[in-house]
Amino acid sequence: MRPFAAPVGAASAMLLVGTSTAVSATIADYPVFTGQALRYALAAAILLAVVGRRRLPRVRLTSRDILLLIALAATGLAGFNLFLVEATRHAGPAMIGTVVGAVPLVLALVGPLMERRRPAPRAVGAAIVVALGAAVAAGLGSGSLTGLLLSLGALAGEVAFSLLAIPLLPKLGPLRVAAYPAALSVPMLLAAGLALDGTTSLRLPTLSQAAAFGYLGAIVTAAAFFLWYDALRRLGADRAGLFAGLVPVGALLTTVALGLGQAGPADVTGALLVAAGVVIGLRQPSRDSLGAHHLQAGVPEPA
């Protein structure tokens, strides 16, 4: 595989996710959880069709695999959306964006620990720069303690979306890891919609809303999720996590492209900080530090 394919895939995935902000504004009056269920159902159908068409080897799911898939669907998809929706009732978008913008830092710290290695100082430093850039781009907003706690719940769901996938990727591959949780999250989201909004949550979308859900399902979910999990498998959580800072950049570019707003100084500064952090984090370590890493892992230094 080409050396830049994984970084390009990770960047594309997060930029595509960022475009969902502007698109979601067009479906603001549609029941949130039913809409997300439609989105994930479409994405699962597309991904499973690709799995079948590619005739991938069958895999036997163990009890551990099934539990991880259910946990991923419950936290990284359904749970994330639930916390995010509730957070918007107690905090502004700026505060929520700032908290969730800490994803790169959390992945840089926790991802290596899951792989039984020390967090790389370069990756942690780069993640701090990226998180700072995301915070600047989002704006340091205000909100209540409840809003902060709910935003932290959304952050946990976003982190779980990547970390719970790591042990599944070697066996299932990115297509299945993207498809199975998407399918599992559909009944969870429908149940959440019925519990919070009653039967009014079950209604057909208009043509324009259906088009928006089609984009969210096919592009922002099916395509972006596959690209993200493929990059996560190749780069590791700490380096791939840097690209999560591109989400507000994608939102900014879409907003400007659709004529819904303009880029201010904070937006540009935040985007530049994110870019700088990604470049720092992706730089190859020196030979000396590479040798030290191999010695720590008990692996001979390459000749």
N, C-alpha and C positions, 0 to 999 in steps of 0.2 A: 504493500500500500504506500502511496506517496506520503512523504514525511509531513506535508502540510495539510493532508486531508482531514485528520482528526481536529486540529485547531480550527480549520475552516468550517467543519461540521458543527463544532461546539458554538462558534460565533454565530453561524447561521441560525442554529436552533434558538439561541437566546434572543437574537434580533427578531425572529419570527414571533416568539412569545411576547416580545414587547409590542408588536403590532396589535395584539389583542385588546389593548387599552382603548384605542380609538374605535375598533370594531364593536367592542362591548357596549360603547356608548349608544350605539344604534338599537340595542335590544334591552335598554335599561328598564323598560316597562313590561318586560316579559318575566314570568316567574323564574327566579335565579336558579334554583336547584333543578327544576325541570329542564331549563335550558342547558345546564351543564350535563345533565343526563343525556340529552339529545346529542350534545357535542361528543361525549365519550362513546356513546353507542355507535355513532357514525365512524369515529376513529377506530374503534375495535373492529367493526365490520371491514374497513379498508385494510387494516393491518393483518387480520386473520385471512383475508382473501389473498394478500401477498404471500403469507406463510404457505398457504395451500398451493398457490401457483408456482412457488419456488421449490416445492416438494422437499422441504427441509426434513432431515431425519427425525423420526419420532423420538420423543424423550419421555421417560417415565417420571412423573412428578412424585416426589416423596412427601411425607407429611410436613417436613420442614419447608420444602418448596412452597407447598400450598399455604402454610401459615405466613410465610414471608410475602407471598403475592397478596393475600388478604390484608395483611398489615400495610403493605404498600398502597393498596387501593383505599383503605380506610383512612390513612394518615396523609399520604402524599397527594391524593386526589380529592376524595370526599371531605376529609378532615380539613385540608387546606382551604377548600372553598367555603366550608362552614365557618371557620374562624375568620376568613377574609371578609365574608358578608357581614358577620356580626361586628367585626372591628369597625367597619365603615359607619356603623350607627353610633359609635362612641369616640371616634377619632377621625381626623382629616386624612385625605390621601397622602399628604406629605409625611405625616408621622408613620403611617403604615409602610410607605415606601422606604423610609429610612430604616425601620426595624428589619424588614424583609431584605433590605440591601446588605445586611450582615451575612448573608448566605456564604459568600466566598470565604470569609474569615472562619466561620464554623467548619466548613468543609476542609479548609487548610489545616485545621487543628485536629478534627475528629477522624477525617478520612485516613490519614497515615496510621493512626492508632488502631483502626480496624484491620489494617494490613500488617500490624505488629512491627511498625517502624516509627522512628521519631519524626515529628513534623519538621519539615525543612525550613530553616530560618528565611530563606529567600521566598518560598511560597507563602509563608505567614506574612512577611513584610509586604509582598505584592498584594495579598488579599486585603490587608489593612488599607492600602492605597485604593484598591478597587471599591471596597466598602465605603470609604470616604467619598470617592467620586460619585457613587450611587446616591449617597446621602445628600451631597451638594446638588446633584441633578434633581432629586426629589424635593429638596427643601426641608429644613428642619422644622417641621410643623408641631402643633400642640394638640393635646388630647387628654382624656381622663386616664386614671389608673386602669380602669376597666378596658379602655381602648388599647393601652399599652400591653396588658396581659393577653388580650385577644390577638394583638399583632404578634406577640411572641409565640402564640399558638400557631399562627400562620407561618412564622419563621420555622418552627419545629416541623410543620408539615412539608415545607419546601425542602428542608434538609433531609427529611426521611425519604422524599421522592428520589434522592440520589443514593443515600447510604444504604437503604434497604435493597436497592437494585444490585449493589456490588456483588454480593454472594450469589446472585441468580444469573448474572451475565455469562460467566464461563460455561454454564450448562445450557441455558436457554437461548442465549444470544439476544441482541437488541430488539429484534422484531417481536419476539414472544414476550419479552419483558415489557415492551411498550403496549402490546395488545391485551394480555391477560388482565392486568390491573384496571385498564380502561373498561373492559367488559364487567369486571367485578364491581366497579364503582357505580355502575348504572342503577342497580336496585338500591344501593345505599343512598344515593342522591334523591331518587324518587321518594324513598321513605322519609328523608329529611324534609323534602318539600311538602309532603302530606302532613307531617307532624307540625310544621311551623306555619304553613299557609292553608292547610285543608285541601279540599277538592278543587278549589279555585286555581291551584297550581297546575292542574291537568287541563291544558287547552292547546289547540293547534296554533303554531306560529303563522304570522302573515307571510306573504311571499318575500318581502324584504328581510324579515327576521329569519326565515328559512335560509336565505342566501348567506346571511351573517353566520348562522350556525354551520352552514356548509363550509365556509372558510375556516371557522374555528376548529371544526372537526377534522377536515382534510389536511389543512396546512399547519395550523398552530398546534394541533395535537398529534395526528398521525405522523406527519413529516418531521415536525420538530422533536417529538419524543424519540423517534428512531435515531435521528441525527445526534441527539443528546446522549442517549445510552450507548451508541456506538463510540462516541468520543470519550465518554466516561470509562468505557472498557479499555480504551487505548491510552488515555492520558493519566488516569487515576483521578480520585476525587479532588485532591488538593489543586492540581493544575487545571482540570476541567472546570472546577468551581469558580475560577477567576472570570470565566466568561459569563457567569450569572449576572455580573455587574453591567452587562450590555443590555439587559431588559429595559431599564429606563431610557437608554439611548435609542433602542428600537421604537419605544413609545414616542420619543421626541421626533424622530425622523418621520414616523407615520403621521403624527399630528401636523407637522409642517407640510408634508407632501399633500395631505388632504385639505390644507388651507384652514385647519381648525385652530391654529395658534402659531406663534413665532418663537424662535430660539432666543432666549435671553442670555446674559453673561453667566448666570449660574448654570444654565443648561450646558453651555459650551465648556465651562470650566470642569464641570462634573464629567462630561464625556472625555475630555483630555486626560483627567485623572484615571478614569477607567482604562483608557487605552494604554497609559503609562504603566499601570499596575499589571495589565495582561502581558505587556512586553517584558517587564522585569521578571514575572513569574515563569514565562516560557523560555527565557534564556537558558541555554545549557550550562550546567555547573562546570567549574574548572576541573581539570584532570585530577588535581590534588583532592578536591572535595569529593569527586566521584570515587576515587580510590578509598577515601575514608568511609564513604557510604557502603561500599562493597565489603570492606573489612568488618564494619559493624554488623553486616548481614551474614558474615561468614562465607562470602563469595569471593573467589580470587579476582584480582584486578585484571581487566582485559589487557591483552598483549598489545 
